[in-house]
């Protein structure tokens, strides 16, 4: 199955979160699930 969001897209969302936006709001804005957000956050933190 093809990934729907690229790593770059998820990193962009994570950068917005670092700037102070709330995770739930960002997920709605970008159309991603919170699970995708937190998985991306965990994988980029390593």
C-alpha positions in Angstrom: 0.0 0.0 0.0 1.3 3.4 -0.9 2.0 5.9 1.9 -0.4 8.8 1.8 1.9 11.4 3.3 5.5 11.8 2.6 8.1 12.2 5.4 8.6 15.8 4.3 4.9 16.6 4.7 4.8 15.1 8.2 8.0 17.0 9.1 6.3 20.2 7.9 3.4 19.6 10.3 5.8 18.8 13.1 7.6 22.1 12.6 4.3 23.9 12.8 3.7 22.1 16.1 7.1 23.3 17.4 6.0 26.8 16.6 3.2 26.4 19.1 0.2 25.0 17.2 -1.9 22.3 18.9 -1.6 18.7 17.4 -5.3 18.2 17.0 -5.8 21.4 15.1 -2.8 20.7 12.8 -4.1 17.2 12.1 -7.5 18.6 11.1 -5.9 21.3 9.0 -3.7 18.9 7.1 -6.1 16.0 6.9 -3.9 13.5 8.8 -4.8 11.3 11.8 -3.4 12.0 15.2 -1.9 8.5 15.1 0.1 9.5 11.9 1.2 12.7 13.7 2.5 11.0 16.8 4.1 8.2 14.8 5.9 10.8 12.7 6.9 12.7 15.8 8.3 9.5 17.4 10.2 8.5 14.2 11.8 11.9 13.7 12.8 12.2 17.3 15.1 9.2 17.1 
